């Protein structure tokens, strides 16, 4: 086996090990988010788009979705 082949194998095995060890964070479920909120707290999430924009209002006990008006152009 050539030295270059050995180094390549070691590199690949390290990458495979890293890939196996790395886990991407998972998004929280609604109930998990609500459990983090105090009774007097509100979480607002916005999604702004060219055609439609929305806001979500999350409390410990509810979630509401509202469509925002379009930006007026002069």
C-alpha positions, 0 to 999 in steps of 0.5 A: 500500500502506498503512503498516499493511499494510507493517508486517504483511507485515514482521512475518509475514516475520520470523515465517516467518524465525524459524520456518524458523531455529528447530529443536527439539531432537531426543531422543537415541537409546538408543545415543547415550545409552549412548555418553555413559555411563562404564563405571561409570555408570548412568542411571535414568529414572522414569515415575510414574503413578496406575496404573503406574510404571516405572524404566529402568536404562541402562548403556553396554551394557544397558537394563532396565525395571522396573515399580514397586509401587503406593504403598500407601494407608492 
